[in-house]
Structure formats: structure tokens, C-alpha cells
Amino acid sequence: MRLESSALPRQATSPRVRVAHLVTDEALAAVSAHLALVASSERAAIDAALWVVGRGAADSGLPGMRIAASFAGAIRRLAAALRREQIAVLHTHTARADTIAALAGAAVRRVSTQWYPGVRSAVHRWALRRFDRIYAPSRAAARALREAGLRGEHVRWAPPPFDAARFATVYRRRTTPGRPPTGIVTCFGPLVASPALLDILAAFAAARLPAAARLVVAGDGPAERTLAAWRTRLGLESRMHLRPAPADPLPLLRVSDVVVLPPAGLALPTAALAAAAAGVPVVALDAPGIRELVADGVTGFRPAPGDRQALARALEIALGGGDAVVRLVRRARRRVERSFAPARHAARLVRDYRTLAAPAPRAGARVVQLQPRSASGPSAPRTVPSSGASSRL
């Protein structure tokens, strides 16, 4: 990201909509990666920049500007930057950015993407009520936002963008007949002492799997010592390995035969999309967000949390391979390509940006209405006064 004094070149005659993406430090890397996926598809219609609150830096492919290092300084400086850069739409990507945008009080259309869905506090709810669009990554997340008191017409389901093409080579290798199995089951998720993670370990220990099967738990968190104790208690000392959370899941997916995931609530884990794009069968403990991708027995396996027997059986089927599993992973990849394509996500945003940026009709303006042609000849145009109603939602 290039940090400049001004994020956007002035183009008074440009037809493109001027958009600023506002993000705070805690999600800068993840949001930058998402923006990079859609930047090329938006470029013809959108003049976009990434504005950061905090001290971090990341490469999104967009011009960048640091608004402020702190929350308090960001409110005043954001309002000034919006006026100076003539921004039409401000797009926020974190709960803190939502609140800063609402408190700045500038005359700008606001949209928010809830990558980590949920209303965090009464202040966050107050802030989101001042937005024109709120994008949720799953239909369950959209319902939860409406139930939290946000206006239903402002909340939209917007599947997150994902680049399946990057995983195409691994997918082709994995779906080639005769590929030797590795026996590796990889669990992506935080290292927390949760009942769901204990269920995954216990189901792996109880499942009838090949002797060479190994469980790799890839994640970060405070419970590494607890997991090591569980490993010993379940007799998995030589079959279970702990790894740090990878910045890129692709290397682990190259050697994994199954990906197993703990429940992720309303969110759709990126690891699930990556596994499906790479042709690795997904076994995900059921939660509302994962249902956007995994239909049980169709595009993956979705045992209920707490049902260790069903989880063990799903691991056995997925690791056993065969034609049925190959058909399943092919359907899963097609789902990622169709529903989560970056170009599709970009088209949705461009359409909404243009709608929001369109000027409202001026009060008292004269609107020409052509009358139908009569038998005696064309009628003269008739003018009526505009109602002056704003197009703001």
C-alpha cells in the first residue's frame, strides 16, 4: 500500500464513482486481500482508495492513505478527508471503522461489509443504523443483523469473493485417478480449549482410519498446552501434530486428504472455500455460516456439533475417497466458482455504488413527461414539478 498525502487523483470529469475503503488495523491484512481480488473488476467504474486507521500497512493494489493512528484522531480527520477528496461512497470493513464513519458525520453515503458478522455493542448498532447498505457474508448473518434492529432493506447478503483459479493446479492433481493418498487430515481453527475441538480430536481417535492417518491442527491460540494434554489422553501422541496458523493455506492443502473445521458461527471460514477450491473434501461441524458452501453429503459433510459418532463416520467416508467423494469435491469447487467469484462480487458492489452515488432530484425541478400519441397527432410534452424526494434509502 502506498501511503500518500492524497489518496485519489482529482478527475472532475471522470464518470467513475469515487469510493474510499476504511479499515482499522485489526483486519487490515484480510481486508486488503479481499479488495485486491475485486480491484481489477471494479477499475473501469470505480475510483477507489484504501484508508487506514492505525499503523499497519498492506498491499491491496489500491492507492492508500493513513487517516490517523488512533480512534480519536480518525473521526475529525476522516470528515476532512471525505470533503477534500470528494468521496461519494465510504465503505467500511470493521466494527471500529463503522463507528468512526458514523461519528464523522460527513455528508457521504455509507456502506459496511461485516466480515466478522454481528452487532458488537449498542454503539455499534447506533452506528450501523446510519448506513445505506450493510453486507453480510451469509444469509444467516443477514437475518441476525435484521433481528438486531437494522432496517431490512439496508441489509444485503453478499458472498465473500474467493479466487478459485489460484487452486486449480492442486485441484487437477487431487482429482486425477490413481493419486496416492497421504492420510493427512488437517484441522484449521484457533487453538482454544473448546468442546468442538475436543470432539474433533476424539472422533479422529475413534474413527476406523488407516494406520498411517495423521491429524494436523493448524492454528494459533492460548490452549496449546491443553491440546497437548488431550493428545496424550486420547493416545494420539504419534498421530497428531500442532502447527501455527498458515498465512497461506495452499501448502497444507497440497498434502491434505481431508479438511475438518470447528463451528464458525455466522461466518463462512476462508479455509472451507480454499479446501473446496483445491478439491479437498470438507468435514465441517454444523453452523449457520458454513451452510452457504457445505450441503451435507452433496458438497461436503456437516455433522452436528457434539455428535462424535457422525463426525467419525464423516472422516472415514471422506478419507476413504472413491468416486462418490470425487463427485462431491467437484460439486464443491463448482459452487465456489459460481457463487464466490470475485467478478460477481465486484459487479454487485459497482451496481450499489452507482445507485447510492446517483444525485437526488432537486426540489422544484421540472420533469418532462411525453404523452401517448393520439389519433390526431402527437401531443405536446407536459411538465410536472418534481416532488423533491431524496433517493437516499
N, C-alpha and C positions, 0 to 999 in steps of 0.2 A: 504494500500500500504506500503510495506516495503522499506524504503529508505536505500540503501546500497552504498558502495563505488564503487562497480561494479555491473551492473545490470544483467549480464548474466554469468553463469559458462562457462569456456572455455571447448569446446568439439571439438577438432581439427578433430576428425574422424566422428562427427555426420553428418548424411545426412540431418538434418533439416536446413531450411533456417533461418538465424539469422535476426530478424526484430526488430526494435525499433519504438515504437509509441510515437510521440512527440506531447504534448498538452500544452496549456497555461491555466492559472488559470481560465479564464472566462468560460470555458466549461469543466473543469476537471470532475465534478461530472457526467454530462450527458455522456461524452465520456467513462468514466470508466464503467458506467453501460452497454453501448453498447459492450465494449471489454469483459466484464465478460460473456456476452451472448454467444460469439463465441469462448472463450478461450479453452473450453474443446474439441470442434470440431477441432480446429487447432493444438492441442498439439502434435499429432503424427508427424506432418510435419513441424511445425514452432517453433522456439526457440525465444520467444517474450518477450519484456520488455516494461514498460511504463516509459517514460522520461518526466519530468515536468519542465516547466519554470514558476516560481512563488513560492509562499509559501504554496500553498494548498496541501492537501493530500486526497486520496480517495482509496477505495479498488476495484481494477479491477480483482483481482485474479492473477495478473502478478507481477513478480519482478519489483521493482521500483527504480528510481534514480532521484534526483533533479539535473538538469543540472545547473541552475542558478536561482537567484531570480529576475533578471531583463533582459530586452530585450537585452541590450548592452552586458552584460556578457555572454549571452547564445550563441552568434554567435561563439566566439572563443572556448568556452568550448565544444560546440557541435561537431565542427570539430575534436577536440582531442578525444572526447569520441567515435566517429564513428571509428576512426583509432584504438583506444585501444581495443574496443570490437569487431572489425572485423565484423561490421554490413553490411549485403548485401542489405537490403531494409530499407529505412527510411519512415515511414508512418505518415504523419501529419494530424491534425484534427481541426485546427483553422486557420483563416487568418494570425494571427501573427506567428503561427508555420510555415506556408507556407513560409513566408518571411524570418524567421530565417534560415530555411533549405536551401533556395536558396542563402542567403548571406554567409552561412558557406562554401560553395564551395567545399565540400568534394567529393571524388570520390565514390559516392554511388547512387544506384537507388532510385528515389523519387516517392512516391505516396501520394495523398491527398484525403481525404474524406471531401466533402463540406456539413457538417451537416446543416449549415446555408447558403444556396447557394447564389452565386452572387460574382462578382468581385468587391472588396471593393474600389480599387483605381488603379491608373496607376502602382504604385509599386507592388500591389498585382498581377496585370496582368503580369508584368515582372517576378515575382517570379513563377507563375503557368506555364509560358512558359518553365520553366526549369524542369518540372516534366514529368515522363514517363507515369503515369496514374493519372486521376482525376475522382473520383467517385461522381456522383450526385444522390440525393435521389429520384428524379422524372425525367421522360422523359422531362418535360418542363424545369427543371433546366439544364439538359444536353444540350438542344437546346440553352438555354440562354448563357451557357459557350462557346459553339461553336460560337455563334453570337458575343461574346465579343472578338473574335480573337484567341481563343485557338485552337490548332490542333485537328481536329475532331477525328482522330484515337486514340488520347490520352484520350478522354472524354468517360466515360462509365456510363451507368445507373446502379445503384446498390441499389435496395430497402433496406431500413434500417432493421436490424434484430429486431424481436419482439417475446417475449416469450408468445405465446397464451396459453400454458399449465397452466401458473400461474392463469389464469382467468377461468379455466374450471369449477370449482365448482360453481362460480357465474353464468356462462352461463347455466349450467344444471338447476339451480334453476329458472332462469328467463324464460326458455323455457318450464317449466313444466306447463301443462294445469291447469287452476284454480288458478294460483298465484294472490293474491290480488294486485292491483296497488297501488303505493304510490302517484302518481300525481306529482312527482318531476321532473322538467326539469332543467338540470344542464348545465350552460354555462362555458366552460373552455376557458380562454384567459386573456390577460393583461388588467388591468383596465386603459384604455385610453379613452379619450372623442372622439371616432371615430364615423363617420356616421354608420358604420356597427353595432356597439354595440347599438347605439340608435335604429336602425332598429329592432334588436332582442328584445329589451325591448318593443317597440311599437307593434310589431307583437304578442308578448305574451299577451299584454294587449288587443289587438283587437280580438284574436282568441277565438273561441267558445269552451272553455275548461271547464272541471268540476270545480265546485266552490272550491274544495279542492286543485286544481293545484297550485304549488308553483314554482317560478323561483329562483334558486341558482346560483349566479355569483361567480365563484371561480377563483381568480386571484390576482395579485399584480400590483401596479402601482400608478401613481400620481393623478388619476382622481376619487378617492373615493367620494369626496365631490360633484363632478359634477354628478356622478351616483346617489347619494342620492337625488339630486335636480330633476333629471329626474324621479326617482321613485315616488316622490311626485307629479310631474306634470302629470304623467300617471295614477295616482290613484292606485299605486302598493305598498303602504306602508305596508300592511299586507301580501302581496303575493310575495314579492321579498326580498331576503336576500343576503348579501355580505359575502364572506368567503375568507380567504387567500388562495393563490395557494397551493394545497396539494403537499407534497413531493411524495406521492403515491396516484394515483387516485382511487385505488381499493375500499377503504371505501365509497367514494361518489358514485361509480358505483353500489355498492350493493343496494343502496336505490333510484337510479335514474331510471326513466322510459324512459327518452329521454335525449340525449346529443346534444346541439346546439353549433355550432362553428362559430366564425367570420372568414373571409378570412385569409389565412396564406401564400399568395403569392406562391412562388415556392416550399415551404417546405410542407412536409406531417406531420401534428401535431401528436405527440405521443398520445394525448388524443383521437384522432379518432381511432387509432389502438387499444387502450385499450378498448374503448367503443364497438367496433366491436367484439373483443375477448370475452368480457363479455356478449354479447347478448343484448346490449342496442342500440336501433336504433339511427342512426346519422343523424342529420339535419345540413348540413354544407353549409354556403354561398359559392357560387362557386368561385374557384380559381384554377390555373393550378396544384398545388401540390396535392390537395385533390382528383383530378380525378384518381390518382393511386389506390385509395381504393373505393371511392363512385361513383358508376354509378347510375344516378338518377332513382329512382323507382325500382332498382334492388338490390343494396347493401346499400341503404340509400337514402337520399333526398338532392338535391343540387339546391336550388332556387338561382336565380340571385341576386347579391347584389343590394339593393335598391328596390327590389320588395317585399314590406311588405305583400301584399296580398298572394303571393305564399308562403312566409315564414310562415305566419299564417296558411295556409291550410296544409302545411307540418307538422307543430306542431300538428294540430288536428288529422291528419291521424296517425302519429307516436304514439301519446299519446292514441289514441283510441284502439290500439292493434288489436287483431283479427288474423285470420290465415294468411292473407297477410303479416302482419308485422312480424309474426313468421318466415315465409319463407324468408323474406328479411334479418332478422338478422342471420339466418342460412347460407345464401349465403355469407354474410359479414364475418362471422367467418371463413368459408372455404377459403375465399380469403386471410385472414391474415395467416392462417395455410400454405397455398400453396405458396404464393408469398413472405412472410416476415419471413420465418422460419430461425432461426439462423444457422442451419446446411447448408442451401442453401447459405447464405451469406458467411459463412466460406469457403465453397468449392470454391466459386468464388475468394476469396482473395488468397487462397492457390494456385490455378491454376496460377494466375497472379504473385504472389511472385516467384514461381518456374520458370516461364518464364523469369522474369526480372533478377533473380539471376544466370541463366544459363550462363556459361562463353562464351564469343565470340570466334570464331575460330581464332587461331593465324595466323598472316600473314606468308605466305610461307609454311604453313603446308601441308602435303601430304594427300589427301583424296583417299581412296581405293574405286573403283567402279567395281563391278563384271559385266562382260559382259554376255549376254544371251548365254545359251548352244547351240552350233551348232550341226549339224548332225554328224560331225567328232569327237565330244567330247567336253569337257569343255574348255573354253578359259581361259587364264591366267588373273589374276586381272590386271587392268590398274590403274595407279596413275595419278592424275592431281593436279596441285598446287591449293591451296585454294586462293580465291580472297582476303581473309583477311578482308572482310567487317564485320563491327560490327553488332551484333544483337540488339544494342541499338536502341530504337524507337525514 
